[in-house]
Amino acid sequence: MPGRTPTELPQEPFQALSQNLQDANAPPGSTTAIIRPTVWFIALVICMFVGIEGWRAWRDYQQAFASANDSVNNLARATAQHAEDAIRQVDAITDALGERLEGDGLEHLDVMRIHGLLVQQARIMPQLNGLFVYGSAGQWIVTDKSATPPGVNNADRDYFIYHRTHSDRRVRIGEVITSRATGELVIPVSRRLNNPDGSFAGVLLGTIKVSYFVDYYGDLKIDDKGTLVLALRNGRILVRRPFVSGVTEKSLAEGDVFKRYLPTSDTGTVEAKAIIDGTERLYSYRALTSYPLVAEAGLSRDSIIGPWRQDMFKTSMYSLVLIAGLLGFGLVLIKQLRKRISAEDDLRRAHLAMQEMALTDSLTGLGNRRKLDMVLSQEICRARREGAALALIMLDVDYFKRFNDAYGHAAGDDCLRSIAVAIRQTLKRPADLAVRYGGEEFCVLLPNTSSEGANLLAEELLGAIRQLNIQHGDHPLGFVTVSAGIGTCLPTSDDVTAGGLIKAADAFMYLAKNSGRNRWHSAIGNSALEVFVRPRNRG
């Protein structure tokens, strides 16, 4: 429509006003704005608690393995030291005896004197099962025993065969055997004896009781699934706790310790699965420095993490109870917040509804005079700020008193409602405001509209009301019409006021009535109200 430029306002002034009232009366936070931070806070507290407990559990887990690592290292060190001390004593005594025997010569040996010496040495060393001297053919020459088994020959023993075929003079530690003198399991510690010409003269043997190590290992504190092992460097087991029949016939050569770690390091700590019983353990191994032996101590994984797992289970139960309590508290809190916010929303909506009712005409559903006063002042300020034109149309039903007198007040109310509908339907822009000013008078406020545009809209309004064809027998035309006055302005200064604009439109409306009714009048081409600055056409 010429003279009526489309406004950029997003909604009808009443809607904007309602939104402003809603914002002004809204609580500090909406349901989402309040409940969401509450939920995030509770979630943050729970996450922090779970994180702290998780970190503590991981720390305890690491400490459990660190403590087990220290324990298993100490056990391996003690086992290795004990074995080295026990064998060194036998090594020393056999070395001294070997020199004496070779010096005297086996063919000139004082058997009774040597027997007494062997008995004396065996008595002071608890690990010894016996001391033996064998000739070059394996015959028993002298021992610490009171009697020699008749017809016994040790030429078939592995240690004897080794010394007979090797000139090595160092002490040799062999695999576990059953003593022919006592029937016990023993570890042979042997040494080669030579004749003055260097030929093989026989073997000097000291046997260490396996039970000596078994008893010592039994005194060490380890778990039920723990293990202590003394083995040859090739993996053959000499002693093991727990000690069971046949264990000395087994080998650890294919185990992780002997196969993967021992070749690269003489000491270490590893987690591995035992090849003897399949138990997962934390092992510490230590190769003896003086002898080809390896001491190994192992604590089962279950014994290490068992206490930690129990503590973790208890802590988890407590944590779950606490988290459940926090969640329960959070749910109750959120429920209460929802109730409170809902009550506040209901109160705010009721307040807004009352305010809306206060600004709405109950008969026509249009705004009332109070609403016009509120919005008109705002639109004048906006028009002054933006340099836009503003128009106001006043409409009055012609001969309405005659209509009421002829048809009654009920028909008069129906007539006013029909006119209100026609006015509302004619307005196309959300920013345009239609109100019932009072009685049979209506006002239409047109933001951003020039005189020409307001004139055209006034003509549309009068035509729309004529098209209602509401019968009016006491009207010269026979149907209801209205008269309209149009006031326009371009608020560039403070001289333009709401009251002045209403008076101008009202004056033009009475001019239209005095000119014959069913028409409109404005300031265009008329100098009746020179107080107003004639607005430019912004259309």
C-alpha positions in Angstrom: 0.0 0.0 0.0 1.5 3.4 -0.9 2.7 5.4 2.1 2.8 2.3 4.4 6.3 0.8 4.5 6.6 -2.7 6.0 7.9 -2.4 9.6 10.7 -4.6 10.9 9.0 -5.0 14.3 8.7 -8.7 15.0 5.3 -8.7 16.5 2.2 -6.7 17.4 2.9 -4.0 20.0 0.6 -5.8 22.4 2.7 -8.9 22.0 5.9 -6.9 22.5 4.4 -5.3 25.6 3.3 -8.7 27.0 6.8 -10.0 26.4 8.3 -7.0 28.2 5.9 -7.6 31.1 6.8 -11.3 31.2 10.5 -10.5 31.2 10.0 -7.9 33.9 8.0 -10.3 36.1 9.9 -13.5 35.3 11.9 -15.2 38.1 15.7 -15.0 38.0 15.9 -18.2 36.1 13.5 -20.4 34.1 13.0 -24.1 34.8 15.8 -25.0 32.5 18.1 -22.2 33.7 17.7 -23.4 37.3 17.4 -27.1 37.1 20.1 -27.7 34.5 22.9 -26.1 36.6 21.6 -28.1 39.6 21.8 -31.4 37.6 25.3 -30.4 36.3 26.4 -29.6 39.8 25.2 -32.9 41.2 26.8 -34.7 38.2 30.0 -32.8 38.8 30.1 -33.8 42.5 29.5 -37.5 41.6 32.1 -37.4 38.9 34.6 -35.8 41.2 33.9 -38.3 43.9 34.2 -41.2 41.5 37.4 -39.7 40.1 38.9 -39.3 43.5 37.9 -42.9 44.5 39.2 -44.2 41.2 42.5 -42.4 41.7 42.8 -43.7 45.3 42.0 -47.3 44.1 44.7 -47.0 41.4 47.2 -45.6 43.9 46.4 -48.5 46.4 46.8 -51.0 43.5 50.2 -49.6 42.7 51.2 -49.6 46.3 50.1 -53.2 46.7 52.4 -54.2 43.9 55.2 -52.0 45.1 55.0 -53.6 48.5 54.8 -57.1 47.0 57.8 -56.2 44.8 59.9 -55.3 47.9 58.8 -58.5 49.7 59.5 -60.8 46.8 62.9 -59.1 46.3 63.8 -59.6 49.9 62.7 -63.3 49.8 64.8 -63.9 46.7 67.8 -62.2 48.2 67.5 -64.2 51.5 67.0 -67.5 49.6 70.1 -66.8 47.4 72.2 -65.8 50.3 71.2 -68.8 52.3 72.0 -71.2 49.4 75.3 -69.5 48.7 76.4 -69.7 52.4 75.5 -73.3 52.7 77.3 -74.4 49.5 80.3 -72.2 50.2 80.9 -74.0 53.5 80.8 -77.4 51.7 83.0 -75.9 49.0 85.6 -74.7 51.5 85.7 -78.0 53.4 86.0 -80.1 50.3 88.7 -77.8 49.0 90.8 -78.2 52.1 90.2 -82.0 52.3 91.0 -82.4 48.7 94.4 -80.8 49.1 95.1 -83.0 52.1 94.0 -86.2 50.4 96.0 -85.4 47.2 99.0 -84.6 49.4 98.9 -87.8 51.3 97.9 -89.8 48.3 94.9 -92.1 48.3 97.1 -95.2 48.3 98.7 -94.1 51.6 95.5 -92.8 53.2 95.0 -93.1 57.0 91.4 -94.2 56.8 90.7 -94.0 60.5 92.1 -90.5 60.9 90.3 -89.2 57.8 87.1 -90.8 59.0 87.3 -88.9 62.2 88.0 -85.7 60.4 85.0 -86.2 58.2 82.8 -87.0 61.1 83.9 -83.8 62.9 83.2 -81.6 59.8 79.8 -83.2 59.2 78.9 -82.6 62.8 79.5 -78.8 62.7 77.7 -78.3 59.4 74.0 -79.0 59.8 73.3 -78.9 56.0 75.6 -81.9 55.4 74.1 -85.3 54.8 77.6 -86.8 54.4 81.2 -86.5 53.2 82.6 -89.2 50.9 85.8 -90.2 49.2 85.7 -92.5 46.2 88.5 -94.1 44.4 89.2 -94.0 40.7 86.9 -97.0 40.1 84.0 -95.6 42.1 84.7 -97.7 45.2 84.0 -96.1 48.7 87.3 -95.4 50.4 86.2 -93.4 53.4 83.1 -91.6 54.6 81.8 -89.9 57.8 79.4 -92.8 58.2 80.1 -95.5 60.8 79.6 -98.2 58.3 80.1 -98.6 54.5 77.4 -100.5 52.6 79.0 -103.6 51.2 79.5 -103.9 47.5 78.4 -100.3 46.8 80.0 -98.5 43.9 79.3 -94.9 42.8 81.0 -95.1 39.4 77.5 -94.8 37.8 76.7 -91.4 39.4 76.5 -88.4 37.1 79.0 -86.4 39.1 81.5 -89.3 39.1 81.3 -89.7 35.4 81.7 -85.9 34.9 84.9 -85.7 37.0 86.4 -88.8 35.4 86.0 -87.3 32.0 86.8 -83.7 32.8 89.9 -82.2 34.2 88.1 -79.3 35.7 89.1 -78.8 39.4 86.3 -76.5 40.4 83.5 -77.7 42.7 80.5 -79.1 40.8 76.8 -79.0 42.0 74.7 -81.7 40.6 71.0 -82.6 40.3 69.2 -84.0 43.3 69.8 -87.7 44.0 68.8 -90.2 46.6 71.7 -90.9 49.0 72.8 -94.6 49.0 74.0 -94.1 52.6 70.9 -92.6 54.2 68.2 -92.8 51.6 67.6 -89.1 51.8 67.3 -86.6 48.9 70.6 -84.8 48.6 72.3 -82.2 46.5 75.8 -83.5 45.5 78.7 -81.0 45.8 81.7 -82.8 44.3 85.3 -82.2 43.4 87.9 -84.1 41.3 90.9 -85.7 43.0 94.1 -86.2 41.0 97.2 -88.3 41.3 100.6 -86.6 41.5 100.9 -87.0 37.7 97.5 -85.3 37.1 95.6 -88.5 36.3 92.1 -89.1 37.8 92.4 -90.4 41.3 88.8 -90.3 42.5 86.0 -88.0 43.7 85.5 -86.0 47.0 81.8 -85.6 47.6 79.8 -83.6 50.1 76.0 -84.0 50.0 73.6 -81.3 51.3 70.3 -82.4 52.6 67.3 -81.1 50.6 65.4 -81.1 53.8 67.8 -78.5 55.1 66.5 -76.0 52.5 62.9 -77.2 52.8 63.0 -76.5 56.6 64.5 -73.0 56.0 62.0 -72.1 53.3 59.2 -73.3 55.6 60.1 -70.6 58.1 59.8 -67.8 55.5 56.5 -66.0 55.4 54.7 -66.3 52.1 51.2 -66.8 51.0 49.6 -70.3 50.4 50.1 -70.0 46.7 53.6 -68.4 46.9 56.7 -70.3 46.0 60.4 -70.4 46.7 62.8 -72.2 44.4 66.4 -73.1 44.2 67.4 -74.4 40.8 70.5 -75.1 38.7 71.3 -72.5 36.0 69.9 -74.9 33.4 66.5 -74.8 35.1 66.5 -78.2 36.9 64.8 -77.8 40.3 66.9 -78.6 43.4 64.4 -77.4 46.1 61.0 -75.9 46.0 58.4 -74.7 48.4 55.8 -76.2 48.5 57.9 -79.4 48.2 56.1 -82.4 46.7 57.3 -85.7 45.5 58.9 -85.7 42.1 59.3 -81.9 42.0 63.1 -82.2 41.8 62.7 -84.1 38.5 61.1 -81.1 36.9 62.8 -78.2 35.0 62.0 -74.5 34.7 64.0 -74.1 31.5 60.9 -73.3 29.5 59.5 -70.8 32.0 59.5 -67.1 31.3 62.2 -66.4 33.9 64.8 -68.8 32.6 63.9 -68.5 28.9 63.3 -64.7 28.5 64.8 -62.8 31.4 67.7 -64.7 32.9 69.7 -64.7 29.7 69.8 -60.9 29.8 69.9 -60.1 33.5 71.1 -62.0 36.6 68.4 -60.3 38.7 64.9 -59.0 38.1 61.3 -58.9 39.0 58.6 -60.1 36.5 55.0 -61.2 36.4 54.7 -64.7 34.9 52.6 -67.8 34.9 54.3 -70.8 36.6 54.9 -73.8 34.4 54.7 -76.1 37.4 51.2 -75.3 38.7 50.0 -72.6 36.3 49.6 -70.0 39.0 50.1 -66.3 38.1 52.8 -64.8 40.3 55.1 -61.9 40.8 58.6 -63.4 40.7 61.9 -62.1 41.8 64.9 -64.1 40.6 68.6 -63.9 41.5 71.5 -65.8 40.1 74.2 -66.7 42.6 77.5 -64.9 41.9 79.8 -67.9 42.9 77.8 -70.9 41.8 75.6 -71.8 38.8 72.4 -71.6 40.8 69.3 -69.4 40.7 67.1 -68.5 43.6 63.5 -67.6 42.8 60.7 -66.2 45.0 57.1 -65.8 43.9 54.0 -64.3 45.4 50.7 -65.2 43.9 48.8 -62.4 42.2 45.7 -63.3 44.2 47.6 -62.7 47.5 48.8 -59.3 46.2 45.5 -57.9 44.9 43.2 -59.9 47.2 43.3 -57.4 50.1 43.1 -54.6 47.6 40.1 -56.2 45.9 38.3 -56.6 49.2 39.0 -53.0 50.2 37.9 -52.0 46.7 34.6 -53.9 47.1 33.9 -52.3 50.4 34.7 -48.9 49.1 32.6 -49.4 46.1 29.6 -50.4 48.2 30.1 -47.3 50.3 30.5 -45.2 47.2 27.4 -46.6 45.6 25.4 -45.9 48.8 26.8 -42.3 48.8 26.1 -41.8 45.1 22.6 -43.2 45.5 22.1 -40.7 48.4 23.4 -37.9 46.3 21.1 -38.9 43.4 18.1 -39.2 45.7 18.9 -35.8 47.2 19.2 -34.4 43.7 15.9 -35.9 42.6 14.1 -34.5 45.7 15.8 -31.1 45.2 14.9 -31.0 41.4 11.3 -32.1 42.2 11.0 -29.3 44.8 12.5 -26.8 42.3 10.1 -27.9 39.6 7.2 -27.4 42.0 8.4 -24.0 43.1 9.1 -22.9 39.5 5.7 -24.3 38.4 4.0 -22.3 41.1 5.9 -19.2 40.2 5.1 -19.7 36.5 1.4 -20.1 37.3 1.5 -17.0 39.4 3.3 -15.1 36.7 0.9 -16.3 34.0 -2.0 -15.2 36.2 -0.4 -11.9 36.7 0.2 -11.5 33.0 -3.4 -12.6 32.3 -4.7 -9.9 34.7 -2.5 -7.3 33.0 -3.7 -8.4 29.6 -7.2 -8.2 30.8 -6.5 -4.7 32.0 -5.3 -3.7 28.6 -8.1 -5.5 26.6 -11.6 -4.4 25.8 -13.9 -7.2 27.1 -16.6 -6.6 24.5 -14.6 -6.5 21.2 -11.3 -8.2 22.2 -9.3 -5.2 20.9 -7.0 -3.2 23.1 -8.5 -0.5 25.3 -7.7 3.1 25.8 -5.1 2.3 28.5 -3.3 0.1 26.1 -3.3 2.9 23.4 -1.9 5.4 25.9 1.0 3.0 26.8 1.8 1.9 23.2 1.4 5.4 21.6 4.0 7.0 23.9 6.5 4.2 23.0 5.8 4.5 19.3 6.3 8.3 19.3 9.7 7.7 21.0 10.6 5.0 18.5 9.5 7.2 15.6 11.5 10.1 16.9 14.6 7.9 17.3 14.3 6.3 13.8 13.0 9.4 12.0 9.9 7.5 10.9 6.3 8.8 10.3 3.4 7.9 12.6 -0.3 7.9 11.9 -3.4 7.6 14.1 -7.0 7.0 12.8 -10.0 7.7 15.0 -13.3 6.1 13.9 -16.8 6.7 15.2 -19.9 4.8 14.3 -22.4 7.1 12.6 -25.9 7.5 14.3 -25.0 4.8 16.9 -27.4 6.2 19.5 -30.2 5.8 17.0 -29.1 2.2 16.3 -29.2 1.4 20.1 -32.6 3.1 20.4 -34.0 1.2 17.4 -32.4 -2.3 18.0 -31.4 -2.4 21.6 -28.1 -2.5 23.4 -27.5 -6.2 22.7 -27.7 -5.5 19.0 -25.5 -2.5 19.5 -22.8 -4.8 21.2 -23.0 -7.2 18.3 -22.6 -4.3 15.9 -19.4 -3.1 17.7 -18.0 -6.6 17.8 -18.5 -7.0 14.0 -16.9 -3.7 13.4 -13.9 -4.7 15.6 -13.5 -7.9 13.5 -13.6 -5.9 10.3 -10.9 -3.5 11.6 -8.7 -6.4 12.8 -9.0 -8.2 9.4 -8.1 -5.1 7.5 -4.9 -4.5 9.3 -2.1 -6.5 7.7 1.0 -5.6 9.7 1.7 -7.1 13.1 2.9 -3.7 14.3 -0.5 -2.0 13.6 -2.7 -1.6 16.8 -6.5 -1.4 16.9 -8.2 -0.4 20.1 -11.7 0.5 21.3 -11.3 4.0 22.5 -14.6 4.2 24.2 -18.3 3.8 23.5 -18.6 3.6 19.7 -15.1 5.0 19.0 -12.2 3.1 17.7 -8.5 4.0 17.2 -6.0 2.5 14.8 -2.3 3.2 15.4 -0.1 2.9 12.4 3.7 3.0 13.0 6.0 3.9 10.1 3.1 5.2 8.0 2.8 8.5 6.1 -0.3 10.6 5.5 -1.0 9.1 2.1 -0.7 5.5 3.5 -3.0 6.3 6.4 -5.6 7.9 4.0 -5.6 4.7 1.9 -6.0 2.5 5.0 -8.8 4.7 6.3 -10.6 4.2 3.0 -10.2 0.4 3.3 -11.5 0.5 6.8 -14.6 2.4 5.9 -15.2 0.1 2.9 -14.8 -3.0 5.0 -17.3 -1.7 7.5 -19.8 -0.8 4.8 -19.4 -4.3 3.4 -20.7 -5.7 6.7 -24.1 -4.3 5.5 -25.4 -4.1 9.1 -29.0 -3.0 8.8 -29.6 0.5 10.3 -33.1 1.7 9.5 -32.5 5.2 11.1 -29.5 5.8 8.9 -29.9 7.7 5.5 -28.1 4.9 3.8 -30.0 2.1 5.6 -26.8 0.4 6.9 -24.1 1.1 9.5 -21.2 3.4 8.5 -18.3 5.1 10.3 -16.6 8.5 10.1 -12.8 8.7 10.5 -10.2 11.3 11.2 -6.5 10.9 10.5 -3.7 12.5 12.4 -0.1 12.1 11.2 3.2 13.4 12.3 7.0 13.1 11.9 8.2 13.3 15.5 11.5 15.2 15.0 11.2 17.2 18.3 9.5 17.0 21.7 6.6 19.2 20.4 4.8 16.1 19.2 2.9 14.3 22.1 0.4 11.5 22.4 -2.3 13.8 23.5 -1.7 16.2 20.6 -1.9 13.4 18.0 -5.1 12.1 19.5 -6.7 15.5 19.5 -5.7 16.0 15.8 -7.3 12.7 14.8 -10.4 13.5 16.9 -10.7 16.9 15.3 -10.5 15.5 11.8 -13.1 12.8 12.7 -15.6 15.5 13.8 -14.8 17.4 10.7 -15.8 14.2 8.7 -19.0 13.9 10.7 -19.9 17.6 10.1 -19.1 17.1 6.4 -21.8 14.4 6.1 -20.4 11.3 7.8 -19.3 8.0 6.1 -16.1 9.6 5.1 -12.6 10.5 6.5 -10.6 13.7 6.8 -6.9 14.4 7.3 -4.5 17.3 7.2 -3.5 16.8 3.6 -4.8 19.8 1.6 -6.3 21.2 4.8 -4.7 23.8 7.2 -7.2 23.3 9.9 -4.4 22.2 12.4 -1.3 24.0 11.5 0.2 23.2 14.8 1.4 19.9 13.4 4.4 19.7 11.1 3.2 18.2 7.8 5.0 14.9 7.6 7.0 13.7 4.6 5.7 10.7 2.7 8.0 7.8 3.7 6.1 5.5 1.5 
